[in-house]
């Protein structure tokens, strides 16, 4: 008599997950440090298949993203339709942007709800918000706020940069 496999989201350590991603990237011959990677890219689709998770309840499909952030801050943004976000970079750390609603256009690809975009540290990029606007979630290994945003909480931001 076969026993039903119990769902256990705690059966693998964070470090084992890191190794899994590293080996999947090596197997697929993808270097995420070289360029921005989106869920619409051929390499990401191949990696989604390699990094598929079987340890999920019935009826759930899940895959591990092919990136590991060492530390992260989370953000949500809402964008009006057809806004051009100028070229910029996140020089302090990598980030992942998730499209929750609406769309953005990056490098000729429309990313819609459920899509994601990995941005390596220091990699310049720009995008345009789609016709319906967009709601985006971010997981960045940096703080995407400006100095004016933190003045109410930190009297002299320069003093705290030295603490890192």
N, C-alpha and C positions, 0 to 999 in steps of 0.2 A: 504494500500500500504506500503510495507516494504521499509525502507530507507537503502541505502548501508552504511555499517559501514566504517567510515573514519579511515585510518591508522594514528596513532598518537604515535610516539616513545617517547613522553614526558609525557605520562599519568600516569606514576608510578615513585616514587622517588627512589633514590639510597638506602635509608634506607628501603623502602618497598621491594626492591629487595634482600637486605641482609636478611630480615625476611623470605622471600620466600625460600631462600637457606637453612637457618637454619631449617625451618620446614620440608622441603623436606628431608634433611639429617636425621632428627629425625624420620620421617615417614618410611624411607628406612632402618633405623638402621645402618647408615654408619657414621663412625668417620674418617674424612679426616686427622685428626692429627696423626692417628696411623700408616698409611702406604701410600706409593705412590699409586696414583690412575691414571689409563690411560683410554682412551676412549674404549679400548678393554676389559676392566674388566666388568664382569657381573653387578656389583653394579653401574658402570657408565652408562651402557645401561639402567638399570632400572631408574636411576635418570634422564636420558635424556628424558624418557617418562613422568616422573612426572613434569619435568621442561620445557616441551614443551611450546613455545610461540605461542599464537593464534593471537596476535596483529602484523601481518606482511602482506605485500601486497600479493595478490594472486600469487601463483607459488613459493613462498619462504617458506622453512622449516627452523625453527630456534629453538634452545633450549638454555637455560641458563646453563652455566657450574656450577657444584656444589661447587664452591669455591668463596670466596670474599677476595680480597687483599685490605688492607687499604691504601697502597701507592705502587707505582710501577714504574719501569724503564723498557723501552722496548729495545730489542736487536734483531738483525738478525745475524745468522751465517751460513756459508757454510762449509761443511765438505767433505773431500775427501773420496772415498770408503774405507771400511774395516778398519777404524781407531778405535782403542779401546780407549775410554775415561775412564781414571782410576776412581776408587771410590773417591768420594768427596761429600761434602755437602755445602749447602748455609746456614750458621749459623745466618745470619742477618734477613732472612725472607723467606716466602713461594714463590713459583714460579710456573708458568705454561709454558710449552714448547709446541709449535705447530709445527707439521711437515707440511711444505709447499710444499716440493718436495723430492723425494727419500724416504729413510727410515732409521730408527734406530731399533736396537733390544735391548729391555729391558726385563729382567726377562723371556726370552724365547718367548716374544711376539714381532712380527714385527709391528711397528707403521709406517704407511704410510701417504702420503699427506691427510690432513683432520683429522688425529688423533691428540690427545693431551695427555699430561702427567702432572699431578699435583704433585709437590714435596714439602712436608711440610718442614718448617724450621728445619734445623739440621739433616734431614734424609739422611743418606749416600746412594749413588747409583752410578752405572756405566752403560755404554751402549756401544754398538758397532754400528758403522755406516754401513749401508747396502751396497750392491754391486754397487749401482749407486751413492753413496754419499748421501748427504742430505742438504737441506736448511731448517733452523729452525728459528722460531720466538719465542721470550721469553718475558714474562711479569713477572718480578721478583720484589718482595718487598725487594730487596737488589741491590747492584751494583756489577755485576759480573766482574768488571775490577780489574786489579792488580794495586798496587801502582805506578808502572812505567807508566801505562796508563794515570794517572792523574797528573803526575808531571809537565807537560806543563801548566796545568790550576790551580793547587794549589801548592804553593811553599813548604808547609809543611803539608802533609796529616794528620799527627797526631794532629795538631792544630784544624783541622776542625772536627775530630771525636768527640772531646769534645763538639762541638756545638749541637750535636744531642740530 
